[in-house]
Amino acid sequence: MLLYSADLDRTLTAVTSAGGRVVNGPYEFPGGRRFHFQDPSGNELGVWSEA
């Protein structure tokens, strides 16, 4: 699942503060930036932003 964020850096901080573990990124891709993380249950999710 891929989620949208208006502020990727703020979302990254919130994810890690809540126990998520970043597994890839943040990185640039055509159209914005994104990162992937695992939640405390082990589910992998992605977050992207236009800037």
Biotite code that builds the C-alpha atoms (Angstrom):
import biotite.structure as struc

atoms = struc.array([
    struc.Atom([0.000, 0.000, 0.000], chain_id="A", res_id=1, res_name="MET", atom_name="CA", element="C"),
    struc.Atom([1.249, 3.480, -0.853], chain_id="A", res_id=2, res_name="LEU", atom_name="CA", element="C"),
    struc.Atom([0.114, 6.501, 1.170], chain_id="A", res_id=3, res_name="LEU", atom_name="CA", element="C"),
    struc.Atom([0.367, 10.217, 0.332], chain_id="A", res_id=4, res_name="TYR", atom_name="CA", element="C"),
    struc.Atom([1.898, 12.855, 2.612], chain_id="A", res_id=5, res_name="SER", atom_name="CA", element="C"),
    struc.Atom([2.031, 16.619, 2.136], chain_id="A", res_id=6, res_name="ALA", atom_name="CA", element="C"),
    struc.Atom([5.211, 16.680, 4.305], chain_id="A", res_id=7, res_name="ASP", atom_name="CA", element="C"),
    struc.Atom([7.360, 13.586, 3.813], chain_id="A", res_id=8, res_name="LEU", atom_name="CA", element="C"),
    struc.Atom([10.003, 14.505, 6.389], chain_id="A", res_id=9, res_name="ASP", atom_name="CA", element="C"),
    struc.Atom([7.422, 15.113, 9.091], chain_id="A", res_id=10, res_name="ARG", atom_name="CA", element="C"),
    struc.Atom([5.709, 11.828, 8.246], chain_id="A", res_id=11, res_name="THR", atom_name="CA", element="C"),
    struc.Atom([9.039, 9.992, 8.412], chain_id="A", res_id=12, res_name="LEU", atom_name="CA", element="C"),
    struc.Atom([9.596, 11.362, 11.921], chain_id="A", res_id=13, res_name="THR", atom_name="CA", element="C"),
    struc.Atom([6.069, 10.364, 12.985], chain_id="A", res_id=14, res_name="ALA", atom_name="CA", element="C"),
    struc.Atom([6.472, 6.837, 11.587], chain_id="A", res_id=15, res_name="VAL", atom_name="CA", element="C"),
    struc.Atom([9.752, 6.198, 13.386], chain_id="A", res_id=16, res_name="THR", atom_name="CA", element="C"),
    struc.Atom([8.444, 7.762, 16.614], chain_id="A", res_id=17, res_name="SER", atom_name="CA", element="C"),
    struc.Atom([5.485, 5.364, 16.499], chain_id="A", res_id=18, res_name="ALA", atom_name="CA", element="C"),
    struc.Atom([7.751, 2.304, 16.189], chain_id="A", res_id=19, res_name="GLY", atom_name="CA", element="C"),
    struc.Atom([7.952, 1.971, 12.407], chain_id="A", res_id=20, res_name="GLY", atom_name="CA", element="C"),
    struc.Atom([11.242, 0.881, 10.818], chain_id="A", res_id=21, res_name="ARG", atom_name="CA", element="C"),
    struc.Atom([12.340, 2.520, 7.553], chain_id="A", res_id=22, res_name="VAL", atom_name="CA", element="C"),
    struc.Atom([13.424, -0.142, 5.065], chain_id="A", res_id=23, res_name="VAL", atom_name="CA", element="C"),
    struc.Atom([14.065, 2.034, 1.976], chain_id="A", res_id=24, res_name="ASN", atom_name="CA", element="C"),
    struc.Atom([14.584, 5.741, 1.442], chain_id="A", res_id=25, res_name="GLY", atom_name="CA", element="C"),
    struc.Atom([13.690, 8.466, 1.453], chain_id="A", res_id=26, res_name="PRO", atom_name="CA", element="C"),
    struc.Atom([14.606, 8.676, -2.208], chain_id="A", res_id=27, res_name="TYR", atom_name="CA", element="C"),
    struc.Atom([13.749, 10.747, -5.278], chain_id="A", res_id=28, res_name="GLU", atom_name="CA", element="C"),
    struc.Atom([11.590, 9.331, -8.042], chain_id="A", res_id=29, res_name="PHE", atom_name="CA", element="C"),
    struc.Atom([9.900, 10.983, -11.046], chain_id="A", res_id=30, res_name="PRO", atom_name="CA", element="C"),
    struc.Atom([7.169, 13.126, -9.524], chain_id="A", res_id=31, res_name="GLY", atom_name="CA", element="C"),
    struc.Atom([8.465, 13.391, -5.956], chain_id="A", res_id=32, res_name="GLY", atom_name="CA", element="C"),
    struc.Atom([10.049, 11.551, -3.052], chain_id="A", res_id=33, res_name="ARG", atom_name="CA", element="C"),
    struc.Atom([9.118, 8.425, -1.115], chain_id="A", res_id=34, res_name="ARG", atom_name="CA", element="C"),
    struc.Atom([10.125, 5.962, 1.556], chain_id="A", res_id=35, res_name="PHE", atom_name="CA", element="C"),
    struc.Atom([9.040, 2.483, 2.618], chain_id="A", res_id=36, res_name="HIS", atom_name="CA", element="C"),
    struc.Atom([8.667, 1.265, 6.182], chain_id="A", res_id=37, res_name="PHE", atom_name="CA", element="C"),
    struc.Atom([7.492, -1.676, 8.247], chain_id="A", res_id=38, res_name="GLN", atom_name="CA", element="C"),
    struc.Atom([4.937, -1.061, 10.956], chain_id="A", res_id=39, res_name="ASP", atom_name="CA", element="C"),
    struc.Atom([5.379, -2.777, 14.356], chain_id="A", res_id=40, res_name="PRO", atom_name="CA", element="C"),
    struc.Atom([3.361, -5.764, 13.053], chain_id="A", res_id=41, res_name="SER", atom_name="CA", element="C"),
    struc.Atom([5.730, -6.235, 10.093], chain_id="A", res_id=42, res_name="GLY", atom_name="CA", element="C"),
    struc.Atom([3.470, -4.860, 7.347], chain_id="A", res_id=43, res_name="ASN", atom_name="CA", element="C"),
    struc.Atom([5.363, -2.905, 4.677], chain_id="A", res_id=44, res_name="GLU", atom_name="CA", element="C"),
    struc.Atom([3.922, 0.411, 3.517], chain_id="A", res_id=45, res_name="LEU", atom_name="CA", element="C"),
    struc.Atom([5.170, 3.276, 1.386], chain_id="A", res_id=46, res_name="GLY", atom_name="CA", element="C"),
    struc.Atom([4.701, 7.020, 1.686], chain_id="A", res_id=47, res_name="VAL", atom_name="CA", element="C"),
    struc.Atom([5.174, 9.480, -1.156], chain_id="A", res_id=48, res_name="TRP", atom_name="CA", element="C"),
    struc.Atom([5.140, 13.256, -1.552], chain_id="A", res_id=49, res_name="SER", atom_name="CA", element="C"),
    struc.Atom([5.193, 15.538, -4.569], chain_id="A", res_id=50, res_name="GLU", atom_name="CA", element="C"),
    struc.Atom([8.054, 17.668, -3.214], chain_id="A", res_id=51, res_name="ALA", atom_name="CA", element="C"),
])
